[in-house]
């Protein structure tokens, strides 16, 4: 089970980094795009937190 959690953590960490890179690479984002990226990051951070708690237990 621990290996699956580690794999999921790596996956979501990569997805979060992809979003950060996309935002940093684009200097003319609209407000709607910024909100969309923020919502995606919030969901990813929530999942990462849950996975880290599961790993600790």
Predicted model as a PDB file, atoms N, CA, C, CB and O in Angstrom, pLDDT in the B-factor column:
MODEL        1                                                                  
ATOM      1  N   UNK A   1       0.822  -1.193   0.000  1.00 72.00           N  
ATOM      2  CA  UNK A   1       0.000   0.000   0.000  1.00 72.00           C  
ATOM      3  C   UNK A   1       0.868   1.259   0.000  1.00 72.00           C  
ATOM      4  CB  UNK A   1      -0.936  -0.003   1.206  1.00 72.00           C  
ATOM      5  O   UNK A   1       0.513   2.255  -0.630  1.00 72.00           O  
ATOM      6  N   UNK A   2       1.998   1.219   0.701  1.00 77.00           N  
ATOM      7  CA  UNK A   2       2.882   2.375   0.785  1.00 77.00           C  
ATOM      8  C   UNK A   2       3.442   2.788  -0.560  1.00 77.00           C  
ATOM      9  CB  UNK A   2       4.008   2.088   1.724  1.00 77.00           C  
ATOM     10  O   UNK A   2       3.607   3.977  -0.830  1.00 77.00           O  
ATOM     11  N   UNK A   3       3.737   1.802  -1.411  1.00 91.00           N  
ATOM     12  CA  UNK A   3       4.276   2.116  -2.740  1.00 91.00           C  
ATOM     13  C   UNK A   3       3.232   2.828  -3.598  1.00 91.00           C  
ATOM     14  CB  UNK A   3       4.753   0.831  -3.445  1.00 91.00           C  
ATOM     15  O   UNK A   3       3.572   3.730  -4.365  1.00 91.00           O  
ATOM     16  N   UNK A   4       1.977   2.433  -3.475  1.00 93.00           N  
ATOM     17  CA  UNK A   4       0.909   3.099  -4.226  1.00 93.00           C  
ATOM     18  C   UNK A   4       0.743   4.546  -3.772  1.00 93.00           C  
ATOM     19  CB  UNK A   4      -0.416   2.339  -4.062  1.00 93.00           C  
ATOM     20  O   UNK A   4       0.519   5.438  -4.590  1.00 93.00           O  
ATOM     21  N   UNK A   5       0.851   4.769  -2.485  1.00 94.00           N  
ATOM     22  CA  UNK A   5       0.735   6.129  -1.956  1.00 94.00           C  
ATOM     23  C   UNK A   5       1.897   6.976  -2.453  1.00 94.00           C  
ATOM     24  CB  UNK A   5       0.695   6.120  -0.408  1.00 94.00           C  
ATOM     25  O   UNK A   5       1.703   8.120  -2.864  1.00 94.00           O  
ATOM     26  N   UNK A   6       3.108   6.418  -2.417  1.00 94.00           N  
ATOM     27  CA  UNK A   6       4.267   7.151  -2.913  1.00 94.00           C  
ATOM     28  C   UNK A   6       4.121   7.492  -4.391  1.00 94.00           C  
ATOM     29  CB  UNK A   6       5.537   6.343  -2.687  1.00 94.00           C  
ATOM     30  O   UNK A   6       4.482   8.589  -4.817  1.00 94.00           O  
ATOM     31  N   UNK A   7       3.598   6.560  -5.164  1.00 96.00           N  
ATOM     32  CA  UNK A   7       3.380   6.798  -6.587  1.00 96.00           C  
ATOM     33  C   UNK A   7       2.357   7.910  -6.801  1.00 96.00           C  
ATOM     34  CB  UNK A   7       2.918   5.511  -7.280  1.00 96.00           C  
ATOM     35  O   UNK A   7       2.540   8.768  -7.665  1.00 96.00           O  
ATOM     36  N   UNK A   8       1.293   7.895  -6.023  1.00 96.00           N  
ATOM     37  CA  UNK A   8       0.265   8.931  -6.132  1.00 96.00           C  
ATOM     38  C   UNK A   8       0.821  10.293  -5.725  1.00 96.00           C  
ATOM     39  CB  UNK A   8      -0.952   8.574  -5.263  1.00 96.00           C  
ATOM     40  O   UNK A   8       0.503  11.303  -6.353  1.00 96.00           O  
ATOM     41  N   UNK A   9       1.638  10.329  -4.692  1.00 96.00           N  
ATOM     42  CA  UNK A   9       2.260  11.585  -4.263  1.00 96.00           C  
ATOM     43  C   UNK A   9       3.143  12.143  -5.369  1.00 96.00           C  
ATOM     44  CB  UNK A   9       3.086  11.375  -2.978  1.00 96.00           C  
ATOM     45  O   UNK A   9       3.102  13.341  -5.651  1.00 96.00           O  
ATOM     46  N   UNK A  10       3.927  11.297  -5.989  1.00 96.00           N  
ATOM     47  CA  UNK A  10       4.770  11.742  -7.093  1.00 96.00           C  
ATOM     48  C   UNK A  10       3.934  12.270  -8.257  1.00 96.00           C  
ATOM     49  CB  UNK A  10       5.664  10.600  -7.567  1.00 96.00           C  
ATOM     50  O   UNK A  10       4.268  13.290  -8.860  1.00 96.00           O  
ATOM     51  N   UNK A  11       2.852  11.571  -8.566  1.00 97.00           N  
ATOM     52  CA  UNK A  11       1.969  11.974  -9.665  1.00 97.00           C  
ATOM     53  C   UNK A  11       1.379  13.356  -9.408  1.00 97.00           C  
ATOM     54  CB  UNK A  11       0.840  10.945  -9.855  1.00 97.00           C  
ATOM     55  O   UNK A  11       1.451  14.230 -10.272  1.00 97.00           O  
ATOM     56  N   UNK A  12       0.805  13.558  -8.244  1.00 97.00           N  
ATOM     57  CA  UNK A  12       0.166  14.831  -7.948  1.00 97.00           C  
ATOM     58  C   UNK A  12       1.189  15.953  -7.768  1.00 97.00           C  
ATOM     59  CB  UNK A  12      -0.691  14.704  -6.701  1.00 97.00           C  
ATOM     60  O   UNK A  12       0.891  17.109  -8.069  1.00 97.00           O  
ATOM     61  N   UNK A  13       2.369  15.635  -7.289  1.00 97.00           N  
ATOM     62  CA  UNK A  13       3.428  16.638  -7.207  1.00 97.00           C  
ATOM     63  C   UNK A  13       3.821  17.113  -8.600  1.00 97.00           C  
ATOM     64  CB  UNK A  13       4.656  16.072  -6.471  1.00 97.00           C  
ATOM     65  O   UNK A  13       4.026  18.306  -8.826  1.00 97.00           O  
ATOM     66  N   UNK A  14       3.922  16.176  -9.525  1.00 97.00           N  
ATOM     67  CA  UNK A  14       4.245  16.517 -10.917  1.00 97.00           C  
ATOM     68  C   UNK A  14       3.132  17.359 -11.538  1.00 97.00           C  
ATOM     69  CB  UNK A  14       4.470  15.236 -11.752  1.00 97.00           C  
ATOM     70  O   UNK A  14       3.411  18.337 -12.232  1.00 97.00           O  
ATOM     71  N   UNK A  15       1.870  16.987 -11.293  1.00 97.00           N  
ATOM     72  CA  UNK A  15       0.745  17.758 -11.822  1.00 97.00           C  
ATOM     73  C   UNK A  15       0.769  19.186 -11.278  1.00 97.00           C  
ATOM     74  CB  UNK A  15      -0.591  17.075 -11.470  1.00 97.00           C  
ATOM     75  O   UNK A  15       0.523  20.136 -12.022  1.00 97.00           O  
ATOM     76  N   UNK A  16       1.061  19.341 -10.001  1.00 96.00           N  
ATOM     77  CA  UNK A  16       1.144  20.667  -9.405  1.00 96.00           C  
ATOM     78  C   UNK A  16       2.272  21.484 -10.014  1.00 96.00           C  
ATOM     79  CB  UNK A  16       1.335  20.558  -7.907  1.00 96.00           C  
ATOM     80  O   UNK A  16       2.108  22.674 -10.282  1.00 96.00           O  
ATOM     81  N   UNK A  17       3.410  20.851 -10.230  1.00 97.00           N  
ATOM     82  CA  UNK A  17       4.539  21.545 -10.843  1.00 97.00           C  
ATOM     83  C   UNK A  17       4.221  21.945 -12.275  1.00 97.00           C  
ATOM     84  CB  UNK A  17       5.788  20.668 -10.809  1.00 97.00           C  
ATOM     85  O   UNK A  17       4.640  23.010 -12.728  1.00 97.00           O  
ATOM     86  N   UNK A  18       3.488  21.106 -12.991  1.00 96.00           N  
ATOM     87  CA  UNK A  18       3.071  21.443 -14.357  1.00 96.00           C  
ATOM     88  C   UNK A  18       2.197  22.703 -14.374  1.00 96.00           C  
ATOM     89  CB  UNK A  18       2.307  20.261 -14.989  1.00 96.00           C  
ATOM     90  O   UNK A  18       2.339  23.553 -15.252  1.00 96.00           O  
ATOM     91  N   UNK A  19       1.300  22.812 -13.400  1.00 96.00           N  
ATOM     92  CA  UNK A  19       0.435  23.992 -13.320  1.00 96.00           C  
ATOM     93  C   UNK A  19       1.268  25.233 -13.002  1.00 96.00           C  
ATOM     94  CB  UNK A  19      -0.668  23.793 -12.249  1.00 96.00           C  
ATOM     95  O   UNK A  19       1.076  26.282 -13.617  1.00 96.00           O  
ATOM     96  N   UNK A  20       2.172  25.119 -12.065  1.00 96.00           N  
ATOM     97  CA  UNK A  20       3.038  26.248 -11.716  1.00 96.00           C  
ATOM     98  C   UNK A  20       3.851  26.691 -12.927  1.00 96.00           C  
ATOM     99  CB  UNK A  20       3.977  25.872 -10.552  1.00 96.00           C  
ATOM    100  O   UNK A  20       3.973  27.887 -13.195  1.00 96.00           O  
ATOM    101  N   UNK A  21       4.403  25.735 -13.652  1.00 96.00           N  
ATOM    102  CA  UNK A  21       5.182  26.055 -14.846  1.00 96.00           C  
ATOM    103  C   UNK A  21       4.327  26.741 -15.905  1.00 96.00           C  
ATOM    104  CB  UNK A  21       5.809  24.791 -15.423  1.00 96.00           C  
ATOM    105  O   UNK A  21       4.780  27.682 -16.557  1.00 96.00           O  
ATOM    106  N   UNK A  22       3.095  26.274 -16.077  1.00 94.00           N  
ATOM    107  CA  UNK A  22       2.197  26.874 -17.072  1.00 94.00           C  
ATOM    108  C   UNK A  22       1.870  28.317 -16.700  1.00 94.00           C  
ATOM    109  CB  UNK A  22       0.898  26.050 -17.198  1.00 94.00           C  
ATOM    110  O   UNK A  22       1.834  29.191 -17.566  1.00 94.00           O  
ATOM    111  N   UNK A  23       1.634  28.566 -15.430  1.00 95.00           N  
ATOM    112  CA  UNK A  23       1.319  29.928 -14.982  1.00 95.00           C  
ATOM    113  C   UNK A  23       2.541  30.826 -15.140  1.00 95.00           C  
ATOM    114  CB  UNK A  23       0.840  29.925 -13.507  1.00 95.00           C  
ATOM    115  O   UNK A  23       2.425  31.956 -15.616  1.00 95.00           O  
ATOM    116  N   UNK A  24       3.697  30.338 -14.749  1.00 95.00           N  
ATOM    117  CA  UNK A  24       4.907  31.153 -14.836  1.00 95.00           C  
ATOM    118  C   UNK A  24       5.332  31.415 -16.280  1.00 95.00           C  
ATOM    119  CB  UNK A  24       6.037  30.478 -14.089  1.00 95.00           C  
ATOM    120  O   UNK A  24       5.975  32.428 -16.553  1.00 95.00           O  
ATOM    121  N   UNK A  25       4.991  30.537 -17.192  1.00 96.00           N  
ATOM    122  CA  UNK A  25       5.386  30.691 -18.589  1.00 96.00           C  
ATOM    123  C   UNK A  25       4.475  31.653 -19.345  1.00 96.00           C  
ATOM    124  CB  UNK A  25       5.387  29.344 -19.276  1.00 96.00           C  
ATOM    125  O   UNK A  25       4.821  32.098 -20.440  1.00 96.00           O  
ATOM    126  N   UNK A  26       3.330  31.973 -18.781  1.00 93.00           N  
ATOM    127  CA  UNK A  26       2.352  32.795 -19.486  1.00 93.00           C  
ATOM    128  C   UNK A  26       2.189  34.122 -18.751  1.00 93.00           C  
ATOM    129  CB  UNK A  26       0.988  32.058 -19.606  1.00 93.00           C  
ATOM    130  O   UNK A  26       1.759  34.151 -17.598  1.00 93.00           O  
ATOM    131  N   UNK A  27       2.529  35.210 -19.418  1.00 91.00           N  
ATOM    132  CA  UNK A  27       2.471  36.515 -18.761  1.00 91.00           C  
ATOM    133  C   UNK A  27       1.163  37.260 -19.022  1.00 91.00           C  
ATOM    134  CB  UNK A  27       3.629  37.363 -19.215  1.00 91.00           C  
ATOM    135  O   UNK A  27       0.978  38.364 -18.511  1.00 91.00           O  
ATOM    136  N   UNK A  28       0.265  36.689 -19.796  1.00 94.00           N  
ATOM    137  CA  UNK A  28      -0.986  37.388 -20.085  1.00 94.00           C  
ATOM    138  C   UNK A  28      -2.208  36.510 -19.815  1.00 94.00           C  
ATOM    139  CB  UNK A  28      -0.998  37.856 -21.533  1.00 94.00           C  
ATOM    140  O   UNK A  28      -3.065  36.328 -20.680  1.00 94.00           O  
ATOM    141  N   UNK A  29      -2.270  35.974 -18.603  1.00 93.00           N  
ATOM    142  CA  UNK A  29      -3.415  35.161 -18.205  1.00 93.00           C  
ATOM    143  C   UNK A  29      -4.602  36.053 -17.861  1.00 93.00           C  
ATOM    144  CB  UNK A  29      -3.055  34.264 -17.007  1.00 93.00           C  
ATOM    145  O   UNK A  29      -4.442  37.143 -17.312  1.00 93.00           O  
ATOM    146  N   UNK A  30      -5.776  35.575 -18.190  1.00 94.00           N  
ATOM    147  CA  UNK A  30      -6.984  36.293 -17.791  1.00 94.00           C  
ATOM    148  C   UNK A  30      -7.315  35.939 -16.344  1.00 94.00           C  
ATOM    149  CB  UNK A  30      -8.178  35.950 -18.734  1.00 94.00           C  
ATOM    150  O   UNK A  30      -6.770  34.989 -15.782  1.00 94.00           O  
ATOM    151  N   UNK A  31      -8.205  36.707 -15.762  1.00 95.00           N  
ATOM    152  CA  UNK A  31      -8.624  36.433 -14.384  1.00 95.00           C  
ATOM    153  C   UNK A  31      -9.260  35.048 -14.286  1.00 95.00           C  
ATOM    154  CB  UNK A  31      -9.615  37.512 -13.890  1.00 95.00           C  
ATOM    155  O   UNK A  31      -9.031  34.321 -13.320  1.00 95.00           O  
ATOM    156  N   UNK A  32     -10.052  34.691 -15.284  1.00 96.00           N  
ATOM    157  CA  UNK A  32     -10.691  33.369 -15.276  1.00 96.00           C  
ATOM    158  C   UNK A  32      -9.658  32.246 -15.330  1.00 96.00           C  
ATOM    159  CB  UNK A  32     -11.660  33.240 -16.458  1.00 96.00           C  
ATOM    160  O   UNK A  32      -9.822  31.219 -14.671  1.00 96.00           O  
ATOM    161  N   UNK A  33      -8.608  32.435 -16.103  1.00 95.00           N  
ATOM    162  CA  UNK A  33      -7.562  31.416 -16.180  1.00 95.00           C  
ATOM    163  C   UNK A  33      -6.819  31.291 -14.856  1.00 95.00           C  
ATOM    164  CB  UNK A  33      -6.579  31.745 -17.304  1.00 95.00           C  
ATOM    165  O   UNK A  33      -6.508  30.183 -14.418  1.00 95.00           O  
ATOM    166  N   UNK A  34      -6.539  32.406 -14.230  1.00 94.00           N  
ATOM    167  CA  UNK A  34      -5.857  32.392 -12.933  1.00 94.00           C  
ATOM    168  C   UNK A  34      -6.722  31.686 -11.896  1.00 94.00           C  
ATOM    169  CB  UNK A  34      -5.527  33.831 -12.470  1.00 94.00           C  
ATOM    170  O   UNK A  34      -6.216  30.888 -11.107  1.00 94.00           O  
ATOM    171  N   UNK A  35      -8.005  31.970 -11.890  1.00 96.00           N  
ATOM    172  CA  UNK A  35      -8.929  31.307 -10.961  1.00 96.00           C  
ATOM    173  C   UNK A  35      -8.963  29.810 -11.235  1.00 96.00           C  
ATOM    174  CB  UNK A  35     -10.350  31.905 -11.078  1.00 96.00           C  
ATOM    175  O   UNK A  35      -8.937  29.006 -10.302  1.00 96.00           O  
ATOM    176  N   UNK A  36      -9.022  29.436 -12.496  1.00 96.00           N  
ATOM    177  CA  UNK A  36      -9.053  28.016 -12.871  1.00 96.00           C  
ATOM    178  C   UNK A  36      -7.794  27.290 -12.379  1.00 96.00           C  
ATOM    179  CB  UNK A  36      -9.186  27.869 -14.406  1.00 96.00           C  
ATOM    180  O   UNK A  36      -7.879  26.219 -11.778  1.00 96.00           O  
ATOM    181  N   UNK A  37      -6.640  27.883 -12.641  1.00 96.00           N  
ATOM    182  CA  UNK A  37      -5.385  27.273 -12.177  1.00 96.00           C  
ATOM    183  C   UNK A  37      -5.346  27.193 -10.649  1.00 96.00           C  
ATOM    184  CB  UNK A  37      -4.172  28.077 -12.694  1.00 96.00           C  
ATOM    185  O   UNK A  37      -4.860  26.212 -10.087  1.00 96.00           O  
ATOM    186  N   UNK A  38      -5.858  28.225  -9.986  1.00 96.00           N  
ATOM    187  CA  UNK A  38      -5.897  28.217  -8.527  1.00 96.00           C  
ATOM    188  C   UNK A  38      -6.783  27.110  -7.981  1.00 96.00           C  
ATOM    189  CB  UNK A  38      -6.378  29.553  -8.016  1.00 96.00           C  
ATOM    190  O   UNK A  38      -6.444  26.461  -6.992  1.00 96.00           O  
ATOM    191  N   UNK A  39      -7.921  26.898  -8.631  1.00 97.00           N  
ATOM    192  CA  UNK A  39      -8.816  25.814  -8.203  1.00 97.00           C  
ATOM    193  C   UNK A  39      -8.159  24.451  -8.408  1.00 97.00           C  
ATOM    194  CB  UNK A  39     -10.150  25.878  -8.975  1.00 97.00           C  
ATOM    195  O   UNK A  39      -8.274  23.565  -7.560  1.00 97.00           O  
ATOM    196  N   UNK A  40      -7.477  24.291  -9.527  1.00 97.00           N  
ATOM    197  CA  UNK A  40      -6.778  23.026  -9.778  1.00 97.00           C  
ATOM    198  C   UNK A  40      -5.680  22.789  -8.740  1.00 97.00           C  
ATOM    199  CB  UNK A  40      -6.175  23.020 -11.195  1.00 97.00           C  
ATOM    200  O   UNK A  40      -5.516  21.673  -8.246  1.00 97.00           O  
ATOM    201  N   UNK A  41      -4.931  23.842  -8.414  1.00 97.00           N  
ATOM    202  CA  UNK A  41      -3.867  23.707  -7.412  1.00 97.00           C  
ATOM    203  C   UNK A  41      -4.437  23.386  -6.037  1.00 97.00           C  
ATOM    204  CB  UNK A  41      -3.033  24.988  -7.344  1.00 97.00           C  
ATOM    205  O   UNK A  41      -3.856  22.596  -5.293  1.00 97.00           O  
ATOM    206  N   UNK A  42      -5.562  23.989  -5.695  1.00 97.00           N  
ATOM    207  CA  UNK A  42      -6.191  23.708  -4.402  1.00 97.00           C  
ATOM    208  C   UNK A  42      -6.587  22.238  -4.305  1.00 97.00           C  
ATOM    209  CB  UNK A  42      -7.426  24.608  -4.193  1.00 97.00           C  
ATOM    210  O   UNK A  42      -6.381  21.603  -3.271  1.00 97.00           O  
ATOM    211  N   UNK A  43      -7.152  21.702  -5.374  1.00 97.00           N  
ATOM    212  CA  UNK A  43      -7.552  20.292  -5.377  1.00 97.00           C  
ATOM    213  C   UNK A  43      -6.331  19.389  -5.260  1.00 97.00           C  
ATOM    214  CB  UNK A  43      -8.340  19.954  -6.656  1.00 97.00           C  
ATOM    215  O   UNK A  43      -6.358  18.395  -4.533  1.00 97.00           O  
ATOM    216  N   UNK A  44      -5.280  19.726  -5.960  1.00 97.00           N  
ATOM    217  CA  UNK A  44      -4.059  18.912  -5.901  1.00 97.00           C  
ATOM    218  C   UNK A  44      -3.446  18.976  -4.513  1.00 97.00           C  
ATOM    219  CB  UNK A  44      -3.035  19.382  -6.954  1.00 97.00           C  
ATOM    220  O   UNK A  44      -3.029  17.950  -3.975  1.00 97.00           O  
ATOM    221  N   UNK A  45      -3.386  20.158  -3.929  1.00 97.00           N  
ATOM    222  CA  UNK A  45      -2.826  20.295  -2.577  1.00 97.00           C  
ATOM    223  C   UNK A  45      -3.651  19.516  -1.553  1.00 97.00           C  
ATOM    224  CB  UNK A  45      -2.758  21.779  -2.175  1.00 97.00           C  
ATOM    225  O   UNK A  45      -3.097  18.915  -0.633  1.00 97.00           O  
ATOM    226  N   UNK A  46      -4.968  19.528  -1.713  1.00 98.00           N  
ATOM    227  CA  UNK A  46      -5.841  18.765  -0.825  1.00 98.00           C  
ATOM    228  C   UNK A  46      -5.527  17.262  -0.941  1.00 98.00           C  
ATOM    229  CB  UNK A  46      -7.337  19.041  -1.161  1.00 98.00           C  
ATOM    230  O   UNK A  46      -5.418  16.566   0.068  1.00 98.00           O  
ATOM    231  N   UNK A  47      -5.387  16.784  -2.157  1.00 97.00           N  
ATOM    232  CA  UNK A  47      -5.082  15.366  -2.375  1.00 97.00           C  
ATOM    233  C   UNK A  47      -3.717  15.005  -1.817  1.00 97.00           C  
ATOM    234  CB  UNK A  47      -5.140  15.028  -3.865  1.00 97.00           C  
ATOM    235  O   UNK A  47      -3.551  13.952  -1.201  1.00 97.00           O  
ATOM    236  N   UNK A  48      -2.734  15.880  -2.033  1.00 97.00           N  
ATOM    237  CA  UNK A  48      -1.397  15.611  -1.497  1.00 97.00           C  
ATOM    238  C   UNK A  48      -1.404  15.554   0.030  1.00 97.00           C  
ATOM    239  CB  UNK A  48      -0.412  16.682  -1.973  1.00 97.00           C  
ATOM    240  O   UNK A  48      -0.747  14.701   0.627  1.00 97.00           O  
ATOM    241  N   UNK A  49      -2.142  16.454   0.651  1.00 97.00           N  
ATOM    242  CA  UNK A  49      -2.229  16.443   2.112  1.00 97.00           C  
ATOM    243  C   UNK A  49      -2.860  15.149   2.608  1.00 97.00           C  
ATOM    244  CB  UNK A  49      -3.036  17.649   2.612  1.00 97.00           C  
ATOM    245  O   UNK A  49      -2.380  14.546   3.568  1.00 97.00           O  
ATOM    246  N   UNK A  50      -3.926  14.730   1.960  1.00 96.00           N  
ATOM    247  CA  UNK A  50      -4.585  13.479   2.357  1.00 96.00           C  
ATOM    248  C   UNK A  50      -3.658  12.284   2.161  1.00 96.00           C  
ATOM    249  CB  UNK A  50      -5.879  13.276   1.553  1.00 96.00           C  
ATOM    250  O   UNK A  50      -3.624  11.385   3.000  1.00 96.00           O  
ATOM    251  N   UNK A  51      -2.921  12.266   1.084  1.00 96.00           N  
ATOM    252  CA  UNK A  51      -1.990  11.164   0.836  1.00 96.00           C  
ATOM    253  C   UNK A  51      -0.861  11.145   1.863  1.00 96.00           C  
ATOM    254  CB  UNK A  51      -1.408  11.269  -0.575  1.00 96.00           C  
ATOM    255  O   UNK A  51      -0.459  10.072   2.314  1.00 96.00           O  
ATOM    256  N   UNK A  52      -0.351  12.305   2.236  1.00 95.00           N  
ATOM    257  CA  UNK A  52       0.715  12.371   3.230  1.00 95.00           C  
ATOM    258  C   UNK A  52       0.224  11.922   4.597  1.00 95.00           C  
ATOM    259  CB  UNK A  52       1.273  13.784   3.315  1.00 95.00           C  
ATOM    260  O   UNK A  52       0.964  11.275   5.338  1.00 95.00           O  
ATOM    261  N   UNK A  53      -1.011  12.257   4.937  1.00 95.00           N  
ATOM    262  CA  UNK A  53      -1.587  11.797   6.201  1.00 95.00           C  
ATOM    263  C   UNK A  53      -1.759  10.278   6.165  1.00 95.00           C  
ATOM    264  CB  UNK A  53      -2.951  12.497   6.475  1.00 95.00           C  
ATOM    265  O   UNK A  53      -1.448   9.590   7.138  1.00 95.00           O  
ATOM    266  N   UNK A  54      -2.251   9.764   5.053  1.00 93.00           N  
ATOM    267  CA  UNK A  54      -2.416   8.307   4.917  1.00 93.00           C  
ATOM    268  C   UNK A  54      -1.083   7.594   5.012  1.00 93.00           C  
ATOM    269  CB  UNK A  54      -3.094   7.961   3.588  1.00 93.00           C  
ATOM    270  O   UNK A  54      -0.989   6.515   5.598  1.00 93.00           O  
ATOM    271  N   UNK A  55      -0.057   8.189   4.440  1.00 91.00           N  
ATOM    272  CA  UNK A  55       1.279   7.578   4.493  1.00 91.00           C  
ATOM    273  C   UNK A  55       1.821   7.554   5.909  1.00 91.00           C  
ATOM    274  CB  UNK A  55       2.248   8.329   3.582  1.00 91.00           C  
ATOM    275  O   UNK A  55       2.479   6.594   6.310  1.00 91.00           O  
ATOM    276  N   UNK A  56       1.546   8.614   6.673  1.00 90.00           N  
ATOM    277  CA  UNK A  56       2.037   8.706   8.052  1.00 90.00           C  
ATOM    278  C   UNK A  56       1.344   7.666   8.946  1.00 90.00           C  
ATOM    279  CB  UNK A  56       1.807  10.132   8.612  1.00 90.00           C  
ATOM    280  O   UNK A  56       1.926   7.206   9.928  1.00 90.00           O  
ATOM    281  N   UNK A  57       0.122   7.306   8.609  1.00 84.00           N  
ATOM    282  CA  UNK A  57      -0.610   6.330   9.431  1.00 84.00           C  
ATOM    283  C   UNK A  57      -0.349   4.989   8.892  1.00 84.00           C  
ATOM    284  CB  UNK A  57      -2.115   6.606   9.468  1.00 84.00           C  
ATOM    285  O   UNK A  57      -0.860   4.002   9.420  1.00 84.00           O  
TER     286      UNK A  57                                                      
ENDMDL                                                                          
END                                                                             
